[in-house]
Amino acid sequence: MSALPHSQPSFRPMTEQDLSAVMRIEPTIYSHPWTLGNFKDSLNAGHSAWVMELAGELVGYALVMMVLDEAHLLNISVAKPFQGQGFGRALLAQMIAISRRYQAANMFLEVRVSNTSAIALYEAVGFCEMGIRRNYYPTKSGREDAVLMGLAL
C-alpha cells in the first residue's frame, strides 16, 4: 500500500465484497478492532457505509448511523501507510457531506482520550467536546474514557 504522488481519493458505498479489504486494515490500526460481524451488522442495518480508494485500492472507510436528524460517526479509518497525509480529513469531509444530504442537523462521535491526532483533526473541522464517556473503550489493561464530540451541520 503506497499512495501515488498526486492521486486523489475517490469514494463509493461499501459493499459486502469490500469487507475482506476492510478486515485487512481494521486490526492493523486498532487495539480492539471491529469484527467482521460488526461490519456486516452495520451494512445489514442500512448504516451509511463508504470506502475511500486511491488508484482503485481501498485505503479507508467510514460508517455513519442516522437517527432522526442526527448522524453518529461509528467508525472512520485510514490504513496506516496513508495516515498523516490528509486522507482522514478527506474521508471525514465526505461523511459530513453525506450526513448533510440525509439532512442531519448534527454529527456526533466518540474518540479515545489518548487519540490526540484524531481529536486534533475533529477540532480542526469544527467538532467541539461535549463531554466524557467514562470507561467507554476497552484497553489491554482495563478501560479508557472517550471524548464525546459534536458538530452542527
Secondary structure, 3 states (H helix, E strand, C coil): CCCCCCCCCEEEECCHHHHHHHHHHHHHHCCCCCCHHHHHHHHHCCCEEEEEEECCEEEEEEEEEEECCEEEEEEEEECHHHCCCCHHHHHHHHHHHHHHHCCCCEEEEEEECCCHHHHHHHHHCCCEEEEEEEEEEEECCEEEEEEEEEEEC
